[in-house]
Amino acid sequence: MNQKQRIEKDLELFEKTMKKAINKRNIKIISLSNNYYNDSKHYLKKKDYFTAFGCINYAHGLLDAYLSSNI
């Protein structure tokens, strides 16, 4: 799997996880996570795979931490 395919896979996974988070209450964390997701898509289009990968990882980290907490 090349860098672009890996990032695209992570973007899809994020979209699935986001659906779970939307049912929760903390809009700020969801919004921050979504901003990183959008940044990742932006950098992917520019073929800046390093930054795109970093952004989608931040997005996942925020959502994962939020969903595993009792916030």
mmCIF file of the N, C-alpha and C atoms, coordinates in Angstrom:
data_MODEL
# 
_entry.id   MODEL 
# 
loop_
_atom_site.group_PDB 
_atom_site.id 
_atom_site.type_symbol 
_atom_site.label_atom_id 
_atom_site.label_alt_id 
_atom_site.label_comp_id 
_atom_site.label_asym_id 
_atom_site.label_entity_id 
_atom_site.label_seq_id 
_atom_site.pdbx_PDB_ins_code 
_atom_site.Cartn_x 
_atom_site.Cartn_y 
_atom_site.Cartn_z 
_atom_site.occupancy 
_atom_site.B_iso_or_equiv 
_atom_site.pdbx_formal_charge 
_atom_site.auth_seq_id 
_atom_site.auth_comp_id 
_atom_site.auth_asym_id 
_atom_site.auth_atom_id 
_atom_site.pdbx_PDB_model_num 
ATOM 1   N N  . MET A 1 1  ? 0.857   -1.171 0.000  1.00 0.00 ? 1  MET A N  1 
ATOM 2   C CA . MET A 1 1  ? 0.000   0.000  0.000  1.00 0.00 ? 1  MET A CA 1 
ATOM 3   C C  . MET A 1 1  ? 0.907   1.239  0.000  1.00 0.00 ? 1  MET A C  1 
ATOM 4   N N  . ASN A 1 2  ? 0.667   2.151  -0.942 1.00 0.00 ? 2  ASN A N  1 
ATOM 5   C CA . ASN A 1 2  ? 1.493   3.353  -0.988 1.00 0.00 ? 2  ASN A CA 1 
ATOM 6   C C  . ASN A 1 2  ? 0.961   4.426  -0.029 1.00 0.00 ? 2  ASN A C  1 
ATOM 7   N N  . GLN A 1 3  ? 1.680   5.524  0.070  1.00 0.00 ? 3  GLN A N  1 
ATOM 8   C CA . GLN A 1 3  ? 1.313   6.580  1.031  1.00 0.00 ? 3  GLN A CA 1 
ATOM 9   C C  . GLN A 1 3  ? -0.086  7.122  0.765  1.00 0.00 ? 3  GLN A C  1 
ATOM 10  N N  . LYS A 1 4  ? -0.391  7.401  -0.492 1.00 0.00 ? 4  LYS A N  1 
ATOM 11  C CA . LYS A 1 4  ? -1.695  7.960  -0.834 1.00 0.00 ? 4  LYS A CA 1 
ATOM 12  C C  . LYS A 1 4  ? -2.819  7.000  -0.448 1.00 0.00 ? 4  LYS A C  1 
ATOM 13  N N  . GLN A 1 5  ? -2.672  5.734  -0.766 1.00 0.00 ? 5  GLN A N  1 
ATOM 14  C CA . GLN A 1 5  ? -3.693  4.745  -0.426 1.00 0.00 ? 5  GLN A CA 1 
ATOM 15  C C  . GLN A 1 5  ? -3.871  4.628  1.089  1.00 0.00 ? 5  GLN A C  1 
ATOM 16  N N  . ARG A 1 6  ? -2.781  4.697  1.813  1.00 0.00 ? 6  ARG A N  1 
ATOM 17  C CA . ARG A 1 6  ? -2.844  4.605  3.280  1.00 0.00 ? 6  ARG A CA 1 
ATOM 18  C C  . ARG A 1 6  ? -3.633  5.787  3.857  1.00 0.00 ? 6  ARG A C  1 
ATOM 19  N N  . ILE A 1 7  ? -3.367  6.971  3.348  1.00 0.00 ? 7  ILE A N  1 
ATOM 20  C CA . ILE A 1 7  ? -4.068  8.160  3.832  1.00 0.00 ? 7  ILE A CA 1 
ATOM 21  C C  . ILE A 1 7  ? -5.543  8.084  3.466  1.00 0.00 ? 7  ILE A C  1 
ATOM 22  N N  . GLU A 1 8  ? -5.841  7.648  2.254  1.00 0.00 ? 8  GLU A N  1 
ATOM 23  C CA . GLU A 1 8  ? -7.242  7.514  1.843  1.00 0.00 ? 8  GLU A CA 1 
ATOM 24  C C  . GLU A 1 8  ? -7.979  6.509  2.722  1.00 0.00 ? 8  GLU A C  1 
ATOM 25  N N  . LYS A 1 9  ? -7.308  5.423  3.081  1.00 0.00 ? 9  LYS A N  1 
ATOM 26  C CA . LYS A 1 9  ? -7.903  4.427  3.986  1.00 0.00 ? 9  LYS A CA 1 
ATOM 27  C C  . LYS A 1 9  ? -8.175  5.046  5.360  1.00 0.00 ? 9  LYS A C  1 
ATOM 28  N N  . ASP A 1 10 ? -7.217  5.826  5.860  1.00 0.00 ? 10 ASP A N  1 
ATOM 29  C CA . ASP A 1 10 ? -7.396  6.486  7.155  1.00 0.00 ? 10 ASP A CA 1 
ATOM 30  C C  . ASP A 1 10 ? -8.526  7.514  7.108  1.00 0.00 ? 10 ASP A C  1 
ATOM 31  N N  . LEU A 1 11 ? -8.668  8.207  5.997  1.00 0.00 ? 11 LEU A N  1 
ATOM 32  C CA . LEU A 1 11 ? -9.775  9.164  5.852  1.00 0.00 ? 11 LEU A CA 1 
ATOM 33  C C  . LEU A 1 11 ? -11.112 8.448  5.924  1.00 0.00 ? 11 LEU A C  1 
ATOM 34  N N  . GLU A 1 12 ? -11.229 7.302  5.274  1.00 0.00 ? 12 GLU A N  1 
ATOM 35  C CA . GLU A 1 12 ? -12.468 6.516  5.322  1.00 0.00 ? 12 GLU A CA 1 
ATOM 36  C C  . GLU A 1 12 ? -12.759 6.029  6.744  1.00 0.00 ? 12 GLU A C  1 
ATOM 37  N N  . LEU A 1 13 ? -11.734 5.565  7.431  1.00 0.00 ? 13 LEU A N  1 
ATOM 38  C CA . LEU A 1 13 ? -11.906 5.100  8.805  1.00 0.00 ? 13 LEU A CA 1 
ATOM 39  C C  . LEU A 1 13 ? -12.370 6.242  9.702  1.00 0.00 ? 13 LEU A C  1 
ATOM 40  N N  . PHE A 1 14 ? -11.791 7.417  9.500  1.00 0.00 ? 14 PHE A N  1 
ATOM 41  C CA . PHE A 1 14 ? -12.184 8.585  10.276 1.00 0.00 ? 14 PHE A CA 1 
ATOM 42  C C  . PHE A 1 14 ? -13.669 8.887  10.065 1.00 0.00 ? 14 PHE A C  1 
ATOM 43  N N  . GLU A 1 15 ? -14.141 8.832  8.832  1.00 0.00 ? 15 GLU A N  1 
ATOM 44  C CA . GLU A 1 15 ? -15.544 9.123  8.531  1.00 0.00 ? 15 GLU A CA 1 
ATOM 45  C C  . GLU A 1 15 ? -16.470 8.171  9.287  1.00 0.00 ? 15 GLU A C  1 
ATOM 46  N N  . LYS A 1 16 ? -16.098 6.903  9.369  1.00 0.00 ? 16 LYS A N  1 
ATOM 47  C CA . LYS A 1 16 ? -16.902 5.928  10.110 1.00 0.00 ? 16 LYS A CA 1 
ATOM 48  C C  . LYS A 1 16 ? -16.902 6.244  11.609 1.00 0.00 ? 16 LYS A C  1 
ATOM 49  N N  . THR A 1 17 ? -15.738 6.582  12.142 1.00 0.00 ? 17 THR A N  1 
ATOM 50  C CA . THR A 1 17 ? -15.630 6.891  13.565 1.00 0.00 ? 17 THR A CA 1 
ATOM 51  C C  . THR A 1 17 ? -16.379 8.174  13.907 1.00 0.00 ? 17 THR A C  1 
ATOM 52  N N  . MET A 1 18 ? -16.348 9.146  13.003 1.00 0.00 ? 18 MET A N  1 
ATOM 53  C CA . MET A 1 18 ? -17.024 10.420 13.229 1.00 0.00 ? 18 MET A CA 1 
ATOM 54  C C  . MET A 1 18 ? -18.524 10.211 13.426 1.00 0.00 ? 18 MET A C  1 
ATOM 55  N N  . LYS A 1 19 ? -19.093 9.270  12.719 1.00 0.00 ? 19 LYS A N  1 
ATOM 56  C CA . LYS A 1 19 ? -20.530 8.991  12.870 1.00 0.00 ? 19 LYS A CA 1 
ATOM 57  C C  . LYS A 1 19 ? -20.863 8.584  14.306 1.00 0.00 ? 19 LYS A C  1 
ATOM 58  N N  . LYS A 1 20 ? -19.971 7.867  14.958 1.00 0.00 ? 20 LYS A N  1 
ATOM 59  C CA . LYS A 1 20 ? -20.179 7.483  16.358 1.00 0.00 ? 20 LYS A CA 1 
ATOM 60  C C  . LYS A 1 20 ? -20.091 8.703  17.270 1.00 0.00 ? 20 LYS A C  1 
ATOM 61  N N  . ALA A 1 21 ? -19.155 9.593  16.973 1.00 0.00 ? 21 ALA A N  1 
ATOM 62  C CA . ALA A 1 21 ? -18.905 10.754 17.837 1.00 0.00 ? 21 ALA A CA 1 
ATOM 63  C C  . ALA A 1 21 ? -20.013 11.788 17.749 1.00 0.00 ? 21 ALA A C  1 
ATOM 64  N N  . ILE A 1 22 ? -20.671 11.883 16.624 1.00 0.00 ? 22 ILE A N  1 
ATOM 65  C CA . ILE A 1 22 ? -21.698 12.908 16.439 1.00 0.00 ? 22 ILE A CA 1 
ATOM 66  C C  . ILE A 1 22 ? -22.831 12.738 17.444 1.00 0.00 ? 22 ILE A C  1 
ATOM 67  N N  . ASN A 1 23 ? -23.058 11.521 17.903 1.00 0.00 ? 23 ASN A N  1 
ATOM 68  C CA . ASN A 1 23 ? -24.114 11.272 18.874 1.00 0.00 ? 23 ASN A CA 1 
ATOM 69  C C  . ASN A 1 23 ? -23.752 11.757 20.285 1.00 0.00 ? 23 ASN A C  1 
ATOM 70  N N  . LYS A 1 24 ? -22.503 12.100 20.492 1.00 0.00 ? 24 LYS A N  1 
ATOM 71  C CA . LYS A 1 24 ? -22.064 12.596 21.792 1.00 0.00 ? 24 LYS A CA 1 
ATOM 72  C C  . LYS A 1 24 ? -22.257 14.100 21.867 1.00 0.00 ? 24 LYS A C  1 
ATOM 73  N N  . ARG A 1 25 ? -21.883 14.728 22.973 1.00 0.00 ? 25 ARG A N  1 
ATOM 74  C CA . ARG A 1 25 ? -22.198 16.129 23.200 1.00 0.00 ? 25 ARG A CA 1 
ATOM 75  C C  . ARG A 1 25 ? -21.084 17.134 22.941 1.00 0.00 ? 25 ARG A C  1 
ATOM 76  N N  . ASN A 1 26 ? -19.849 16.781 23.103 1.00 0.00 ? 26 ASN A N  1 
ATOM 77  C CA . ASN A 1 26 ? -18.776 17.769 23.056 1.00 0.00 ? 26 ASN A CA 1 
ATOM 78  C C  . ASN A 1 26 ? -18.451 18.187 21.624 1.00 0.00 ? 26 ASN A C  1 
ATOM 79  N N  . ILE A 1 27 ? -19.102 19.225 21.179 1.00 0.00 ? 27 ILE A N  1 
ATOM 80  C CA . ILE A 1 27 ? -18.970 19.706 19.807 1.00 0.00 ? 27 ILE A CA 1 
ATOM 81  C C  . ILE A 1 27 ? -17.564 20.240 19.533 1.00 0.00 ? 27 ILE A C  1 
ATOM 82  N N  . LYS A 1 28 ? -16.903 20.836 20.517 1.00 0.00 ? 28 LYS A N  1 
ATOM 83  C CA . LYS A 1 28 ? -15.580 21.425 20.290 1.00 0.00 ? 28 LYS A CA 1 
ATOM 84  C C  . LYS A 1 28 ? -14.565 20.374 19.853 1.00 0.00 ? 28 LYS A C  1 
ATOM 85  N N  . ILE A 1 29 ? -14.515 19.251 20.535 1.00 0.00 ? 29 ILE A N  1 
ATOM 86  C CA . ILE A 1 29 ? -13.572 18.196 20.175 1.00 0.00 ? 29 ILE A CA 1 
ATOM 87  C C  . ILE A 1 29 ? -13.916 17.626 18.802 1.00 0.00 ? 29 ILE A C  1 
ATOM 88  N N  . ILE A 1 30 ? -15.184 17.439 18.538 1.00 0.00 ? 30 ILE A N  1 
ATOM 89  C CA . ILE A 1 30 ? -15.609 16.933 17.233 1.00 0.00 ? 30 ILE A CA 1 
ATOM 90  C C  . ILE A 1 30 ? -15.218 17.922 16.143 1.00 0.00 ? 30 ILE A C  1 
ATOM 91  N N  . SER A 1 31 ? -15.405 19.201 16.406 1.00 0.00 ? 31 SER A N  1 
ATOM 92  C CA . SER A 1 31 ? -15.061 20.230 15.429 1.00 0.00 ? 31 SER A CA 1 
ATOM 93  C C  . SER A 1 31 ? -13.552 20.263 15.166 1.00 0.00 ? 31 SER A C  1 
ATOM 94  N N  . LEU A 1 32 ? -12.749 20.205 16.217 1.00 0.00 ? 32 LEU A N  1 
ATOM 95  C CA . LEU A 1 32 ? -11.290 20.191 16.049 1.00 0.00 ? 32 LEU A CA 1 
ATOM 96  C C  . LEU A 1 32 ? -10.846 18.971 15.241 1.00 0.00 ? 32 LEU A C  1 
ATOM 97  N N  . SER A 1 33 ? -11.421 17.844 15.566 1.00 0.00 ? 33 SER A N  1 
ATOM 98  C CA . SER A 1 33 ? -11.082 16.626 14.857 1.00 0.00 ? 33 SER A CA 1 
ATOM 99  C C  . SER A 1 33 ? -11.459 16.734 13.384 1.00 0.00 ? 33 SER A C  1 
ATOM 100 N N  . ASN A 1 34 ? -12.618 17.280 13.115 1.00 0.00 ? 34 ASN A N  1 
ATOM 101 C CA . ASN A 1 34 ? -13.071 17.452 11.738 1.00 0.00 ? 34 ASN A CA 1 
ATOM 102 C C  . ASN A 1 34 ? -12.176 18.432 10.970 1.00 0.00 ? 34 ASN A C  1 
ATOM 103 N N  . ASN A 1 35 ? -11.682 19.466 11.653 1.00 0.00 ? 35 ASN A N  1 
ATOM 104 C CA . ASN A 1 35 ? -10.758 20.410 11.007 1.00 0.00 ? 35 ASN A CA 1 
ATOM 105 C C  . ASN A 1 35 ? -9.475  19.708 10.567 1.00 0.00 ? 35 ASN A C  1 
ATOM 106 N N  . TYR A 1 36 ? -8.936  18.838 11.414 1.00 0.00 ? 36 TYR A N  1 
ATOM 107 C CA . TYR A 1 36 ? -7.739  18.087 11.042 1.00 0.00 ? 36 TYR A CA 1 
ATOM 108 C C  . TYR A 1 36 ? -8.031  17.143 9.874  1.00 0.00 ? 36 TYR A C  1 
ATOM 109 N N  . TYR A 1 37 ? -9.211  16.544 9.867  1.00 0.00 ? 37 TYR A N  1 
ATOM 110 C CA . TYR A 1 37 ? -9.629  15.681 8.763  1.00 0.00 ? 37 TYR A CA 1 
ATOM 111 C C  . TYR A 1 37 ? -9.636  16.467 7.454  1.00 0.00 ? 37 TYR A C  1 
ATOM 112 N N  . ASN A 1 38 ? -10.241 17.644 7.471  1.00 0.00 ? 38 ASN A N  1 
ATOM 113 C CA . ASN A 1 38 ? -10.284 18.486 6.272  1.00 0.00 ? 38 ASN A CA 1 
ATOM 114 C C  . ASN A 1 38 ? -8.894  18.940 5.849  1.00 0.00 ? 38 ASN A C  1 
ATOM 115 N N  . ASP A 1 39 ? -8.044  19.239 6.824  1.00 0.00 ? 39 ASP A N  1 
ATOM 116 C CA . ASP A 1 39 ? -6.657  19.596 6.508  1.00 0.00 ? 39 ASP A CA 1 
ATOM 117 C C  . ASP A 1 39 ? -5.952  18.435 5.814  1.00 0.00 ? 39 ASP A C  1 
ATOM 118 N N  . SER A 1 40 ? -6.187  17.227 6.292  1.00 0.00 ? 40 SER A N  1 
ATOM 119 C CA . SER A 1 40 ? -5.571  16.056 5.687  1.00 0.00 ? 40 SER A CA 1 
ATOM 120 C C  . SER A 1 40 ? -5.985  15.915 4.229  1.00 0.00 ? 40 SER A C  1 
ATOM 121 N N  . LYS A 1 41 ? -7.258  16.109 3.951  1.00 0.00 ? 41 LYS A N  1 
ATOM 122 C CA . LYS A 1 41 ? -7.736  16.032 2.566  1.00 0.00 ? 41 LYS A CA 1 
ATOM 123 C C  . LYS A 1 41 ? -7.082  17.109 1.706  1.00 0.00 ? 41 LYS A C  1 
ATOM 124 N N  . HIS A 1 42 ? -6.924  18.295 2.264  1.00 0.00 ? 42 HIS A N  1 
ATOM 125 C CA . HIS A 1 42 ? -6.277  19.404 1.550  1.00 0.00 ? 42 HIS A CA 1 
ATOM 126 C C  . HIS A 1 42 ? -4.834  19.057 1.187  1.00 0.00 ? 42 HIS A C  1 
ATOM 127 N N  . TYR A 1 43 ? -4.071  18.573 2.163  1.00 0.00 ? 43 TYR A N  1 
ATOM 128 C CA . TYR A 1 43 ? -2.671  18.239 1.917  1.00 0.00 ? 43 TYR A CA 1 
ATOM 129 C C  . TYR A 1 43 ? -2.524  17.024 1.002  1.00 0.00 ? 43 TYR A C  1 
ATOM 130 N N  . LEU A 1 44 ? -3.473  16.110 1.071  1.00 0.00 ? 44 LEU A N  1 
ATOM 131 C CA . LEU A 1 44 ? -3.446  14.960 0.174  1.00 0.00 ? 44 LEU A CA 1 
ATOM 132 C C  . LEU A 1 44 ? -3.579  15.418 -1.280 1.00 0.00 ? 44 LEU A C  1 
ATOM 133 N N  . LYS A 1 45 ? -4.478  16.360 -1.525 1.00 0.00 ? 45 LYS A N  1 
ATOM 134 C CA . LYS A 1 45 ? -4.646  16.899 -2.881 1.00 0.00 ? 45 LYS A CA 1 
ATOM 135 C C  . LYS A 1 45 ? -3.364  17.584 -3.370 1.00 0.00 ? 45 LYS A C  1 
ATOM 136 N N  . LYS A 1 46 ? -2.613  18.181 -2.448 1.00 0.00 ? 46 LYS A N  1 
ATOM 137 C CA . LYS A 1 46 ? -1.353  18.853 -2.800 1.00 0.00 ? 46 LYS A CA 1 
ATOM 138 C C  . LYS A 1 46 ? -0.186  17.863 -2.882 1.00 0.00 ? 46 LYS A C  1 
ATOM 139 N N  . LYS A 1 47 ? -0.468  16.598 -2.621 1.00 0.00 ? 47 LYS A N  1 
ATOM 140 C CA . LYS A 1 47 ? 0.532   15.519 -2.621 1.00 0.00 ? 47 LYS A CA 1 
ATOM 141 C C  . LYS A 1 47 ? 1.598   15.703 -1.543 1.00 0.00 ? 47 LYS A C  1 
ATOM 142 N N  . ASP A 1 48 ? 1.206   16.405 -0.475 1.00 0.00 ? 48 ASP A N  1 
ATOM 143 C CA . ASP A 1 48 ? 2.078   16.536 0.701  1.00 0.00 ? 48 ASP A CA 1 
ATOM 144 C C  . ASP A 1 48 ? 1.660   15.430 1.672  1.00 0.00 ? 48 ASP A C  1 
ATOM 145 N N  . TYR A 1 49 ? 2.122   14.222 1.382  1.00 0.00 ? 49 TYR A N  1 
ATOM 146 C CA . TYR A 1 49 ? 1.685   13.046 2.118  1.00 0.00 ? 49 TYR A CA 1 
ATOM 147 C C  . TYR A 1 49 ? 2.121   13.059 3.575  1.00 0.00 ? 49 TYR A C  1 
ATOM 148 N N  . PHE A 1 50 ? 3.274   13.599 3.835  1.00 0.00 ? 50 PHE A N  1 
ATOM 149 C CA . PHE A 1 50 ? 3.767   13.658 5.218  1.00 0.00 ? 50 PHE A CA 1 
ATOM 150 C C  . PHE A 1 50 ? 2.802   14.467 6.096  1.00 0.00 ? 50 PHE A C  1 
ATOM 151 N N  . THR A 1 51 ? 2.430   15.655 5.643  1.00 0.00 ? 51 THR A N  1 
ATOM 152 C CA . THR A 1 51 ? 1.529   16.510 6.422  1.00 0.00 ? 51 THR A CA 1 
ATOM 153 C C  . THR A 1 51 ? 0.125   15.922 6.457  1.00 0.00 ? 51 THR A C  1 
ATOM 154 N N  . ALA A 1 52 ? -0.335  15.367 5.337  1.00 0.00 ? 52 ALA A N  1 
ATOM 155 C CA . ALA A 1 52 ? -1.669  14.748 5.287  1.00 0.00 ? 52 ALA A CA 1 
ATOM 156 C C  . ALA A 1 52 ? -1.770  13.616 6.297  1.00 0.00 ? 52 ALA A C  1 
ATOM 157 N N  . PHE A 1 53 ? -0.722  12.791 6.366  1.00 0.00 ? 53 PHE A N  1 
ATOM 158 C CA . PHE A 1 53 ? -0.718  11.674 7.305  1.00 0.00 ? 53 PHE A CA 1 
ATOM 159 C C  . PHE A 1 53 ? -0.719  12.167 8.745  1.00 0.00 ? 53 PHE A C  1 
ATOM 160 N N  . GLY A 1 54 ? 0.046   13.206 9.022  1.00 0.00 ? 54 GLY A N  1 
ATOM 161 C CA . GLY A 1 54 ? 0.068   13.776 10.369 1.00 0.00 ? 54 GLY A CA 1 
ATOM 162 C C  . GLY A 1 54 ? -1.291  14.324 10.772 1.00 0.00 ? 54 GLY A C  1 
ATOM 163 N N  . CYS A 1 55 ? -1.945  15.015 9.862  1.00 0.00 ? 55 CYS A N  1 
ATOM 164 C CA . CYS A 1 55 ? -3.258  15.605 10.167 1.00 0.00 ? 55 CYS A CA 1 
ATOM 165 C C  . CYS A 1 55 ? -4.302  14.538 10.455 1.00 0.00 ? 55 CYS A C  1 
ATOM 166 N N  . ILE A 1 56 ? -4.349  13.484 9.630  1.00 0.00 ? 56 ILE A N  1 
ATOM 167 C CA . ILE A 1 56 ? -5.365  12.462 9.859  1.00 0.00 ? 56 ILE A CA 1 
ATOM 168 C C  . ILE A 1 56 ? -5.078  11.698 11.149 1.00 0.00 ? 56 ILE A C  1 
ATOM 169 N N  . ASN A 1 57 ? -3.811  11.585 11.513 1.00 0.00 ? 57 ASN A N  1 
ATOM 170 C CA . ASN A 1 57 ? -3.494  10.941 12.789 1.00 0.00 ? 57 ASN A CA 1 
ATOM 171 C C  . ASN A 1 57 ? -3.940  11.788 13.973 1.00 0.00 ? 57 ASN A C  1 
ATOM 172 N N  . TYR A 1 58 ? -3.783  13.103 13.898 1.00 0.00 ? 58 TYR A N  1 
ATOM 173 C CA . TYR A 1 58 ? -4.297  13.984 14.943 1.00 0.00 ? 58 TYR A CA 1 
ATOM 174 C C  . TYR A 1 58 ? -5.815  13.852 15.033 1.00 0.00 ? 58 TYR A C  1 
ATOM 175 N N  . ALA A 1 59 ? -6.472  13.820 13.882 1.00 0.00 ? 59 ALA A N  1 
ATOM 176 C CA . ALA A 1 59 ? -7.933  13.706 13.859 1.00 0.00 ? 59 ALA A CA 1 
ATOM 177 C C  . ALA A 1 59 ? -8.373  12.417 14.549 1.00 0.00 ? 59 ALA A C  1 
ATOM 178 N N  . HIS A 1 60 ? -7.735  11.310 14.214 1.00 0.00 ? 60 HIS A N  1 
ATOM 179 C CA . HIS A 1 60 ? -8.061  10.032 14.853 1.00 0.00 ? 60 HIS A CA 1 
ATOM 180 C C  . HIS A 1 60 ? -7.782  10.078 16.353 1.00 0.00 ? 60 HIS A C  1 
ATOM 181 N N  . GLY A 1 61 ? -6.673  10.651 16.721 1.00 0.00 ? 61 GLY A N  1 
ATOM 182 C CA . GLY A 1 61 ? -6.307  10.720 18.144 1.00 0.00 ? 61 GLY A CA 1 
ATOM 183 C C  . GLY A 1 61 ? -7.332  11.480 18.960 1.00 0.00 ? 61 GLY A C  1 
ATOM 184 N N  . LEU A 1 62 ? -7.777  12.605 18.451 1.00 0.00 ? 62 LEU A N  1 
ATOM 185 C CA . LEU A 1 62 ? -8.797  13.384 19.160 1.00 0.00 ? 62 LEU A CA 1 
ATOM 186 C C  . LEU A 1 62 ? -10.094 12.592 19.309 1.00 0.00 ? 62 LEU A C  1 
ATOM 187 N N  . LEU A 1 63 ? -10.548 11.997 18.212 1.00 0.00 ? 63 LEU A N  1 
ATOM 188 C CA . LEU A 1 63 ? -11.800 11.224 18.269 1.00 0.00 ? 63 LEU A CA 1 
ATOM 189 C C  . LEU A 1 63 ? -11.672 10.010 19.163 1.00 0.00 ? 63 LEU A C  1 
ATOM 190 N N  . ASP A 1 64 ? -10.575 9.275  19.036 1.00 0.00 ? 64 ASP A N  1 
ATOM 191 C CA . ASP A 1 64 ? -10.389 8.080  19.860 1.00 0.00 ? 64 ASP A CA 1 
ATOM 192 C C  . ASP A 1 64 ? -10.367 8.420  21.344 1.00 0.00 ? 64 ASP A C  1 
ATOM 193 N N  . ALA A 1 65 ? -9.640  9.474  21.688 1.00 0.00 ? 65 ALA A N  1 
ATOM 194 C CA . ALA A 1 65 ? -9.582  9.886  23.097 1.00 0.00 ? 65 ALA A CA 1 
ATOM 195 C C  . ALA A 1 65 ? -10.959 10.298 23.588 1.00 0.00 ? 65 ALA A C  1 
ATOM 196 N N  . TYR A 1 66 ? -11.674 11.021 22.768 1.00 0.00 ? 66 TYR A N  1 
ATOM 197 C CA . TYR A 1 66 ? -13.022 11.482 23.141 1.00 0.00 ? 66 TYR A CA 1 
ATOM 198 C C  . TYR A 1 66 ? -13.980 10.325 23.311 1.00 0.00 ? 66 TYR A C  1 
ATOM 199 N N  . LEU A 1 67 ? -13.977 9.403  22.354 1.00 0.00 ? 67 LEU A N  1 
ATOM 200 C CA . LEU A 1 67 ? -14.912 8.282  22.423 1.00 0.00 ? 67 LEU A CA 1 
ATOM 201 C C  . LEU A 1 67 ? -14.583 7.324  23.556 1.00 0.00 ? 67 LEU A C  1 
ATOM 202 N N  . SER A 1 68 ? -13.329 7.244  23.961 1.00 0.00 ? 68 SER A N  1 
ATOM 203 C CA . SER A 1 68 ? -12.979 6.324  25.033 1.00 0.00 ? 68 SER A CA 1 
ATOM 204 C C  . SER A 1 68 ? -13.097 6.979  26.416 1.00 0.00 ? 68 SER A C  1 
ATOM 205 N N  . SER A 1 69 ? -13.383 8.277  26.437 1.00 0.00 ? 69 SER A N  1 
ATOM 206 C CA . SER A 1 69 ? -13.539 8.966  27.721 1.00 0.00 ? 69 SER A CA 1 
ATOM 207 C C  . SER A 1 69 ? -15.023 9.028  28.096 1.00 0.00 ? 69 SER A C  1 
ATOM 208 N N  . ASN A 1 70 ? -15.279 9.585  29.238 1.00 0.00 ? 70 ASN A N  1 
ATOM 209 C CA . ASN A 1 70 ? -16.662 9.755  29.700 1.00 0.00 ? 70 ASN A CA 1 
ATOM 210 C C  . ASN A 1 70 ? -17.109 11.204 29.609 1.00 0.00 ? 70 ASN A C  1 
ATOM 211 N N  . ILE A 1 71 ? -16.569 11.937 28.653 1.00 0.00 ? 71 ILE A N  1 
ATOM 212 C CA . ILE A 1 71 ? -16.919 13.360 28.511 1.00 0.00 ? 71 ILE A CA 1 
ATOM 213 C C  . ILE A 1 71 ? -18.344 13.477 28.021 1.00 0.00 ? 71 ILE A C  1 
# 
